[in-house]
């Protein structure tokens, strides 16, 4: 195809992207006066890159993550390809319309990766590449269109440096090097330093700095001086030159250099104006050459120099990030690109450009994904744990039991860890299913009799271990949880990390859920129950994280059987439309499993299981009307039961309710008040009004997590938990320090009773 045809499409993409933001801010009624926003300049810098990529190089099997502020460009291209009706172009940032940033789950047109959380969307195609390889879903490049300021985010470098990434030849990052951030021109973008960092990580580094016009001028007498002048000038000076008239340019660009002054004097105004803007990211030929040079044996980064606001009246201005064209400037743009400001969505006229759009639309159109069903999962494996056990160890045991009880479903399970497999009790599972690798690796310790954890790496392994970077872990978790919607192959992904570091992983984990990833996050060990570890490793607020995370069910099981039941229920919600993620908070505190008092009768056992999965169950009922109820979560159940026995001996009958999911119980409370559609039966099962009594809540976490329980039956209450940093010590001393011991529970109960 000719560059003239592509230029016609490029100009139409620029127009549509600009008009989408213009309509949202200057045309659509806005009774509230609230800023709508949008990013015309950030979109403009990406127009040539995205036009070249979509209309020349992209294939149906490829996937692209688009930088957040270029979403109007994506919508403009999808419209030209026939994937988005014109009426939708008027709905940017409108309720139910086009989202502020690309969204797989909310936008009406094709979006490969949700972006918006800077750095997280950029790295998603890396994890998407691994997920695609894991499910063996064909081939295809994984592109990230990245803003240069986005490289400030540590998430980018954590991903780039992971050893697994160096083998992903399908990964291509294109950096929009416009040298501006939100507020200013970046004084020193340090492109050479960035290129060196990627090169050191094993990436192919390509740079597209100048276009054909500048490259031709460099060959003329004085051209070497021109190149050196542009190369060496500070970014702010270059940006200022973009705002100069041709007369000002003739004075400022040469400075005192006579050779450069002679070269400049021989250029007409139009050529001089165009030459200064002729960077590689706006030159179709230069981009074409770079795309053709991609080495598919290793990841590639392309640094494409661009002008922020290219082609707009605001180009190069240091405050153009969120600026909007005026009506007059919008009309001038319409004249420049051959559009109609009063009818902005008028289709391209019949001809080569319209024909190319139709051809590309057909070439890139994908068939709807048919989602395979997850093999049946049992609700109860049937084993009743005995002796003393931890909920952390119960996870590994439940996974092994699943391989025997439901082998087909177990094959869909994939576990991930950041170098903590053995210390989180996944060793038996890893030995059973092996470690995933694209190619089988030699296990040099296979014949070592002292090796306990066997690290057998092969293409059919079901465990992946990344370096110690929680952002990478949950980024991959989200993409493993999205394979059902991308390729129709559902996985049951489980990531295990130390609970104190859940908060470090929270943003990318939450964003992965937003983007449609369905997975299970296991935080273990948790709380101050890992007493000797001290305050640095004692999580406090993670129960609130699970309670408040949208599209996620949180559980904190007290017993091994609770782990099995909640894990199976969580797995059953994955890999399907309308599915839901889960967060399990587990402990290394050994607990006597006989305290669970699991019913022997099958019907009673099933009743208990349903209550555990629904969020709460009565663990101990007083023979008479209770004087007090203790609601307890997780590892402090032994203290709660001990306190109940002592209260009973003092003449205060006591119920003990084990709350396995504060979030589900809260949803039930809300639904009973008319807010939401959750089932409410669990409230009557766990907290029946006929047994309403003053309440003590206790958990190894922040006490406000369970404070809402007092509102179920409107009873007086006191709430015990952890609200300050811990310190090292034995379990008894640490529990006493935080008021989680039986003495503290008894005292609190007496206060609310008497």
Helices and strands as residue ranges (DSSP letters): H 3-22, I 23-27, H 40-44, H 47-52, I 53-57, E 63-65, G 68-70, H 71-80, G 86-90, H 120-135, E 142-147, G 148-152, H 154-161, G 163-167, E 171-177, H 191-200, E 204-208, H 212-218, H 223-232, H 235-242, H 246-252, H 258-265, H 269-276, G 280-282, H 284-292, E 300-305, H 327-337, H 352-364, E 388-389, H 391-405, H 407-410, E 413-417, G 422-424, H 427-433, E 435-436, E 457-458, E 463-465, H 470-480, H 483-487, E 492-497, G 499-501, H 502-514, E 520-523, G 531-533, G 535-537, H 542-548, E 552-555, H 560-571, E 581-585, E 591-592, G 593-596, H 602-614, E 616-620, E 628-633, G 634-636, H 637-649, E 654-659, H 662-672, H 681-686, G 689-691, E 694-699, G 703-709, H 710-713, E 717-720, H 731-738, H 742-753
